[in-house]
């Protein structure tokens, strides 16, 4: 797509696609999200006010447009009002973030995700009625902190006080059938998947035999999952 100073209309076929997503704001978070959506087979409309950013993403997104998303007429001409899923990834300009999300609510977009850069910003978005408020920096900081303090290889908080942990197998359980390991009884967590060395991930069953070099996925209350991961060190 050639570099443009103004917006252009988006073909309606892309808008009506079940996999269509509009991403407004193409900073580091917005770009990363948009590119991952493309990898997953989504059709992505990216919007940013900065022409250099738009030019850099030329050919990488289904549509990428330099436009002021705080302008209702602009969003309508870009057919954003017809999208089922829109992500507001604006972080540096809180006023713009709030204006854009307000417009999306006026359009009755069914699914809206909005990035918050502070608790106060997030509270405003929640009070507006945004169903999905995300805190990328805060969430990543929490995730890394859990990894640093434990022996886990990865950590995903599924919900408040419930997490999934990727960790190495404690040598104590090598050669043990999972159903006989007593892990759930002792730690209050569930081993959901196992990856044997040089093999693919497989769902864990009570008949799964844990072996040396295994990597496992464990789910359970956050503190209990952390305690289990520390037992593996």
C-alpha positions as CSV (number, residue, x, y, z in Angstrom):
1,X,0.0,0.0,0.0
2,X,1.3,3.4,-0.9
3,X,2.1,5.9,1.8
4,X,-1.0,8.1,2.4
5,X,-1.7,11.3,4.3
6,X,-5.4,10.5,4.8
7,X,-7.5,7.5,5.5
8,X,-9.1,5.2,2.9
9,X,-12.2,3.0,3.0
10,X,-11.7,-0.6,3.9
11,X,-13.4,-3.3,1.7
12,X,-16.6,-4.5,3.4
13,X,-15.5,-8.1,2.8
14,X,-12.7,-7.7,5.3
15,X,-15.0,-6.1,7.8
16,X,-17.6,-8.9,7.7
17,X,-15.0,-11.6,8.0
18,X,-15.3,-13.6,11.2
19,X,-11.5,-13.1,11.8
20,X,-11.5,-9.3,11.2
21,X,-9.9,-7.2,14.0
22,X,-9.2,-3.5,14.1
23,X,-6.2,-2.4,16.1
24,X,-6.1,1.3,16.9
25,X,-2.7,2.6,18.0
26,X,0.4,0.9,16.6
27,X,3.1,1.4,19.2
28,X,5.1,-1.5,20.5
29,X,2.1,-3.3,22.0
30,X,-0.3,-2.5,19.1
31,X,2.3,-3.7,16.5
32,X,3.1,-6.9,18.4
33,X,-0.6,-7.7,18.8
34,X,-1.5,-6.9,15.2
35,X,1.4,-9.0,13.8
36,X,0.5,-11.9,16.1
37,X,-3.1,-11.7,14.9
38,X,-1.9,-11.9,11.3
39,X,0.1,-15.0,12.1
40,X,-3.0,-16.6,13.6
41,X,-4.9,-16.0,10.3
42,X,-6.9,-12.8,11.3
43,X,-7.6,-10.0,8.9
44,X,-6.2,-6.9,10.6
45,X,-7.0,-3.2,10.1
46,X,-4.2,-1.2,11.8
47,X,-4.7,2.6,12.4
48,X,-2.2,5.1,13.7
49,X,-1.8,8.8,13.4
50,X,1.9,8.5,12.6
51,X,2.7,8.1,8.9
52,X,6.2,6.6,9.5
53,X,4.7,3.8,11.6
54,X,2.1,3.1,9.0
55,X,4.7,3.0,6.3
56,X,6.9,0.6,8.3
57,X,4.0,-1.8,8.5
58,X,3.2,-1.6,4.8
59,X,2.4,-5.1,3.5
60,X,2.5,-6.7,6.9
61,X,-1.1,-6.1,7.9
62,X,-4.3,-6.6,5.8
63,X,-4.9,-2.8,5.8
64,X,-2.8,-0.2,7.6
65,X,-4.0,3.5,7.6
66,X,-2.6,6.8,8.8
67,X,-5.6,8.5,10.4
68,X,-6.8,10.3,13.5
69,X,-9.0,7.8,15.2
70,X,-10.5,10.3,17.6
71,X,-12.5,11.6,14.6
72,X,-15.9,9.8,14.4
73,X,-16.2,10.4,10.7
74,X,-12.8,8.9,10.1
75,X,-13.7,5.7,11.9
76,X,-17.0,5.5,10.1
77,X,-15.3,5.9,6.7
78,X,-12.8,3.2,7.7
79,X,-15.8,1.0,8.6
80,X,-14.6,0.5,12.2
81,X,-18.2,0.8,13.3
82,X,-18.9,-2.5,11.5
83,X,-16.1,-4.5,13.2
84,X,-17.1,-7.1,15.8
85,X,-13.7,-6.8,17.6
86,X,-11.6,-3.7,18.1
87,X,-8.5,-3.2,20.2
88,X,-7.6,0.3,21.4
89,X,-3.8,0.0,21.9
90,X,-3.2,3.8,22.5
91,X,-1.1,4.3,25.6
92,X,0.9,7.5,25.3
93,X,-2.2,9.7,24.9
94,X,-4.8,8.9,27.6
95,X,-7.2,11.5,26.3
96,X,-7.2,10.0,22.8
97,X,-7.6,6.5,24.3
98,X,-10.7,7.6,26.2
99,X,-12.2,9.5,23.1
100,X,-11.7,6.5,20.9
101,X,-13.2,4.0,23.3
102,X,-16.2,6.3,23.8
103,X,-16.8,6.3,20.0
104,X,-16.6,2.5,19.9
105,X,-19.1,2.3,22.6
106,X,-21.4,4.7,20.7
107,X,-21.0,2.4,17.7
108,X,-22.0,-0.6,19.9
109,X,-19.0,-2.6,18.9
110,X,-19.6,-6.0,20.5
111,X,-16.1,-6.8,21.7
112,X,-13.7,-4.0,22.8
113,X,-10.3,-4.4,24.3
114,X,-8.4,-1.3,25.6
115,X,-4.9,-0.9,26.9
116,X,-4.4,0.9,30.2
117,X,-1.1,2.5,31.2
118,X,-2.1,3.1,34.8
119,X,-4.7,2.1,37.4
120,X,-6.4,5.4,37.0
121,X,-6.6,5.0,33.2
122,X,-7.9,1.5,33.6
123,X,-10.5,2.7,36.1
124,X,-11.9,5.3,33.7
125,X,-12.1,2.7,30.9
126,X,-13.9,0.3,33.2
127,X,-16.3,3.0,34.3
128,X,-17.0,3.8,30.6
129,X,-18.1,0.1,30.3
130,X,-15.1,-1.4,28.4
131,X,-15.4,-5.2,29.1
132,X,-11.7,-6.0,28.5
133,X,-9.1,-3.7,30.0
134,X,-5.5,-4.9,29.7
135,X,-2.4,-3.7,31.4
136,X,0.5,-5.0,29.3
137,X,3.4,-3.5,31.2
138,X,1.9,-4.3,34.6
139,X,1.0,-7.8,33.6
140,X,4.4,-8.5,32.1
141,X,6.1,-7.2,35.2
142,X,4.0,-9.5,37.4
143,X,4.8,-12.4,35.2
144,X,8.5,-11.8,35.1
145,X,8.6,-11.3,38.9
146,X,7.0,-14.8,39.4
147,X,9.6,-16.3,37.1
148,X,12.5,-14.6,38.8
149,X,11.5,-15.6,42.3
150,X,10.7,-19.2,41.5
151,X,12.2,-22.0,39.4
152,X,9.4,-21.9,36.8
153,X,10.2,-21.4,33.1
154,X,7.0,-19.5,32.4
155,X,4.0,-18.2,34.3
156,X,0.5,-17.3,33.1
157,X,-2.1,-15.9,35.5
158,X,-5.4,-17.3,34.3
159,X,-7.5,-15.4,36.8
160,X,-7.2,-13.9,40.3
161,X,-5.3,-16.4,42.4
162,X,-5.2,-19.1,39.7
163,X,-2.3,-19.7,37.4
164,X,-0.6,-22.0,34.9
165,X,3.1,-22.7,35.5
166,X,5.6,-24.3,33.1
167,X,8.4,-26.0,35.1
168,X,11.0,-28.7,35.1
169,X,10.1,-32.0,36.8
170,X,11.3,-32.6,40.3
171,X,13.8,-35.5,40.1
172,X,11.9,-37.0,43.0
173,X,9.1,-38.0,40.6
174,X,11.2,-39.5,37.8
175,X,9.9,-42.9,36.8
176,X,6.7,-42.4,38.7
177,X,3.2,-42.9,37.2
178,X,1.4,-39.6,37.6
179,X,-1.6,-41.2,39.3
180,X,0.7,-42.6,42.0
181,X,2.8,-39.4,42.4
182,X,0.6,-37.7,45.0
183,X,1.3,-34.3,43.5
184,X,-2.3,-33.1,43.7
185,X,-2.8,-34.3,47.2
186,X,0.5,-32.9,48.5
187,X,0.6,-29.6,46.6
188,X,-3.0,-28.9,45.6
189,X,-2.2,-28.5,41.9
190,X,-2.9,-30.5,38.7
191,X,-0.3,-31.6,36.1
192,X,-2.2,-30.9,32.9
193,X,0.5,-31.6,30.2
194,X,3.9,-33.2,29.9
195,X,6.7,-32.8,27.4
196,X,9.2,-35.6,27.4
197,X,12.7,-34.7,26.3
198,X,12.8,-34.2,22.4
199,X,9.1,-34.9,22.1
200,X,5.9,-32.9,21.6
201,X,3.6,-31.8,24.4
202,X,1.0,-34.3,25.4
203,X,-2.1,-34.2,27.7
204,X,-1.3,-35.8,31.0
205,X,-3.3,-38.7,32.4
206,X,-3.1,-40.7,35.5
207,X,-1.2,-43.4,33.5
208,X,1.5,-40.9,32.2
209,X,4.9,-42.0,33.5
210,X,7.1,-39.0,34.4
211,X,10.7,-39.3,33.2
212,X,14.0,-37.6,33.6
213,X,14.2,-34.3,31.6
214,X,10.4,-33.8,31.5
215,X,8.9,-30.3,31.4
216,X,5.4,-30.1,32.8
217,X,2.4,-27.6,32.8
218,X,0.8,-27.3,36.2
219,X,-2.4,-25.4,37.0
220,X,-3.8,-24.4,40.4
221,X,-4.0,-21.6,42.9
222,X,-1.1,-19.2,42.3
223,X,0.7,-19.6,45.6
224,X,0.4,-23.4,45.5
225,X,1.6,-23.5,41.9
226,X,4.6,-21.3,42.9
227,X,5.3,-23.6,45.9
228,X,5.3,-26.6,43.6
229,X,7.7,-25.0,41.1
230,X,10.1,-24.2,43.9
231,X,10.1,-27.8,44.9
232,X,11.6,-28.6,41.5
233,X,14.7,-26.6,42.1
